[in-house]
Amino acid sequence: MTYGYSQSLVTANKEASARSLGVALGRVCIKVGISVSEVATVFGVSRMAIYNWFKGVSAPKSTLNKKIETYIHTIKRRHNLN
């Protein structure tokens, strides 16, 4: 499920470096169908910021890294992902 993600966003996310925490977040959210709006609310940033993180255009502020890592881990555990 892509939860309404555009094909261009999905493609950009797949082509971006997986070493970026924002890209990793995007891959998990796209895979399980978590909306950009929901992610933006969780991290207190704009939807545009989330789109840019998912595409690897920009990176989250380092102060959010731990929260993002925890969020990714929680999603993976909840959905039985590796």
Beta strands, then each sheet from edge to edge (+ up, - down):
end
